[in-house]
């Protein structure tokens, strides 16, 4: 049965070749069709995106958490129906695709460094067209520093070189640029994959706290306590974070919480600000 399921016609009608190496600008990609019709995209041997036929169904946990927070933020923000969002890191554009489905009047720009991948995923996954969803081929830091002030309501960061986010994107300078390009009350969301014992989560929290007065962490308890590796979502804003986030998170399949303020402050004190002040 599983084999027949895999051999059925994919929900994505223009999907690239399955289970084979596909050349892209920075290396190789691979597409794997799952039994539910969703597609796993690997980039250079690392899972990059997981796209479901239902664009609002996000398989990667941290993306579900990001979407939950963005939903709350846009609900609370006046004029949110025409919100401007930017994403550093594209891959298969799972999160922007979900946002476009849920907030069709929003306008999004995705920065993806791999030109060939950016071209292919638009076709493979039938992504919304510009101006609803634009894909810009560029280095994430280059795009971030080039944007004008007060441009976006939401900025997300999901950039990795292998298993780590490039140092220049977790620096104090990058945090200041994120603050600069966000509108008053805008929200910054960052995917942080912190290995146990590395202190990376604390360093990122300390760095963001040096710029933004309101910082939060969405994480599983074992990850928050540093007992195991995992993806957490860092939140930062000049206004209080959207209410009801923790309650909303309780409906997720994973046992995840918004860290208490005391936990965030403790991590900020334990971490070091990354980059010169």
C-alpha positions in Angstrom: 0.0 0.0 0.0 2.8 2.4 0.9 4.5 1.8 -2.4 1.2 2.4 -4.4 0.7 5.6 -2.4 4.1 6.8 -3.4 3.5 6.1 -7.0 0.2 8.0 -7.3 0.2 11.3 -9.1 1.7 14.1 -6.9 -0.7 16.9 -5.8 1.9 19.3 -7.3 1.4 19.0 -11.0 4.7 20.5 -12.1 6.9 18.8 -9.5 10.5 18.1 -10.5 12.0 14.6 -10.6 11.6 12.6 -7.4 14.3 10.7 -5.4 17.1 11.9 -7.6 19.9 14.5 -7.4 18.8 17.9 -8.9 21.6 20.4 -9.6 21.1 23.9 -8.2 23.3 27.0 -8.0 24.8 26.1 -4.6 25.0 22.3 -4.9 22.1 19.8 -5.1 18.5 19.4 -4.2 16.3 16.3 -3.7 12.5 15.9 -3.7 10.8 13.1 -1.8 7.1 12.4 -2.1 5.5 11.4 1.2 2.4 9.2 1.6 0.1 12.1 2.3 1.1 13.9 -0.9 3.5 16.3 0.8 7.0 16.8 -0.5 10.2 17.0 1.4 12.9 19.2 -0.1 16.5 18.5 0.8 19.2 21.0 0.0 22.8 19.8 0.0 21.7 16.8 2.1 19.8 18.8 4.7 16.0 18.9 5.1 15.1 22.4 4.0 11.3 22.5 3.5 8.3 20.3 3.7 5.3 21.4 1.5 1.8 19.9 1.9 -0.9 20.1 -0.7 -2.8 22.2 1.8 -0.6 25.3 1.9 -1.8 26.2 5.5 -0.6 22.8 6.8 3.0 23.2 7.9 4.9 20.0 8.8 8.0 21.7 10.3 7.1 22.5 13.9 9.0 25.8 14.2 7.2 27.1 11.1 3.8 26.3 12.7 4.9 28.4 15.7 6.0 31.3 13.5 2.7 31.2 11.6 0.7 31.2 14.9 2.6 34.3 16.1 2.3 36.1 12.7 -1.5 35.4 12.7 -1.8 37.0 16.1 0.4 39.9 15.2 -1.6 40.7 12.0 -4.9 40.4 13.8 -3.7 42.9 16.4 -2.1 45.3 13.9 -4.3 48.0 12.2 -4.1 47.7 8.4 -2.9 44.1 8.7 -4.8 43.0 5.6 -2.2 44.8 3.5 0.8 43.8 5.7 4.3 43.8 4.3 6.4 40.8 5.3 10.0 39.9 4.4 11.7 36.5 4.8 15.5 36.0 5.0 15.9 32.5 3.7 13.6 30.9 1.2 14.1 27.2 0.4 10.7 25.9 -0.8 8.9 28.9 0.7 6.7 26.8 3.0 5.9 29.6 5.4 5.4 32.4 2.9 3.1 30.1 0.9 1.0 29.4 4.1 0.8 33.2 4.9 -0.3 34.0 1.3 -3.1 31.4 1.7 -4.2 32.7 5.1 -3.6 36.5 4.5 -4.1 36.9 0.7 -3.9 40.7 0.8 -0.5 40.6 2.4 2.6 41.4 0.3 5.8 39.3 0.9 9.4 39.3 -0.3 11.6 36.2 0.1 15.4 36.4 -0.1 17.0 33.2 -1.4 20.7 33.0 -2.2 20.3 30.1 -4.7 19.1 31.5 -8.0 18.3 28.2 -9.7 16.5 26.8 -6.6 14.4 30.0 -6.4 13.3 29.6 -10.0 12.5 25.9 -9.6 10.5 26.0 -6.4 8.2 28.6 -7.8 7.3 26.1 -10.6 7.4 23.0 -8.5 5.1 24.2 -5.7 3.0 26.7 -7.7 3.9 29.6 -5.5 1.8 32.8 -5.6 3.1 35.4 -8.0 4.3 39.0 -7.5 3.2 41.2 -5.9 1.7 38.7 -3.4 4.9 36.8 -3.2 8.2 38.0 -4.7 11.4 36.0 -4.6 14.7 38.0 -4.6 18.0 36.2 -5.4 20.5 37.7 -3.0 22.6 37.2 0.1 20.4 37.6 3.2 22.7 40.2 4.9 23.0 42.2 1.6 19.3 42.4 1.3 18.8 43.3 5.0 21.2 46.1 4.9 19.9 47.5 1.6 16.2 47.8 2.7 15.0 51.3 3.7 13.8 52.1 7.2 10.2 51.3 8.4 9.4 49.0 5.5 8.0 45.8 7.0 5.4 44.7 9.5 7.1 41.3 10.0 10.6 40.0 9.3 11.6 36.4 9.6 15.1 34.8 9.6 15.5 31.2 8.6 19.0 31.0 7.1 21.5 28.2 7.5 24.9 27.3 6.1 24.8 23.6 6.9 23.4 23.3 10.4 24.3 26.8 11.6 23.1 30.3 10.9 25.9 32.5 9.5 27.5 34.6 12.2 26.8 37.9 10.5 23.1 37.2 10.7 23.1 36.7 14.5 25.2 39.7 15.3 24.3 42.9 17.0 24.6 44.7 13.7 22.1 42.4 12.1 19.7 42.9 15.0 20.0 46.7 14.6 19.2 46.4 10.9 16.2 44.2 11.7 14.9 46.9 14.0 15.6 49.5 11.4 13.6 47.9 8.6 10.6 47.1 10.8 7.8 49.6 11.2 6.8 50.8 14.6 5.6 47.8 16.5 6.9 45.4 13.8 7.8 41.8 14.7 11.1 40.0 14.1 11.0 36.1 14.2 14.2 34.1 14.0 14.7 30.3 13.7 17.5 29.4 16.2 18.9 25.8 16.2 21.1 25.8 19.3 23.2 22.7 20.0 23.2 21.7 23.8 26.0 23.4 25.7 26.8 25.9 22.9 25.2 28.9 24.7 23.9 30.1 21.3 20.3 30.6 22.4 21.5 32.7 25.4 23.8 34.7 23.1 21.0 35.4 20.6 18.6 36.4 23.4 21.3 38.7 24.8 22.0 40.2 21.4 18.3 40.8 20.6 17.7 42.2 24.1 20.4 44.8 23.5 18.2 46.2 20.6 14.6 45.3 21.3 12.8 46.0 24.6 10.5 42.9 24.2 12.1 39.5 23.4 10.5 36.1 23.7 11.3 32.4 23.0 9.1 29.6 21.8 10.7 26.2 22.6 10.1 22.8 23.9 11.1 22.5 27.6 14.1 20.2 27.0 15.5 22.6 24.4 14.9 25.6 26.6 16.8 24.0 29.4 19.7 23.1 27.1 19.3 19.4 27.4 19.0 18.7 23.7 19.2 20.2 20.3 16.1 21.6 18.6 14.7 24.5 16.8 13.3 27.4 18.8 11.7 30.6 17.6 13.0 33.9 18.9 10.6 36.9 18.9 11.6 40.5 19.2 9.7 43.8 19.0 9.6 47.3 20.3 6.0 46.7 21.5 4.7 44.0 23.8 4.5 40.6 22.1 1.0 39.5 20.8 -1.2 38.3 23.6 -2.5 34.7 23.8 0.6 33.2 22.1 1.2 30.7 24.9 -2.5 29.6 25.0 -2.4 29.1 21.2 0.7 27.0 21.4 -1.1 24.5 23.7 -3.0 23.3 20.7 0.2 22.3 18.9 1.0 18.6 18.6 4.3 19.3 20.3 4.6 20.2 24.0 5.9 23.7 23.4 5.6 26.9 25.4 6.4 30.6 25.3 9.2 31.0 27.8 8.3 33.0 30.9 9.7 36.5 31.1 12.0 35.5 34.0 13.5 32.7 31.8 14.2 35.1 29.0 15.8 37.6 31.3 18.0 34.9 32.8 19.2 33.7 29.4 19.9 37.3 28.4 22.1 37.8 31.5 23.9 34.5 30.8 24.6 35.2 27.1 27.0 37.5 25.4 26.1 40.2 22.8 27.5 39.0 19.5 29.6 41.5 17.7 30.9 44.9 18.7 28.6 47.3 20.5 
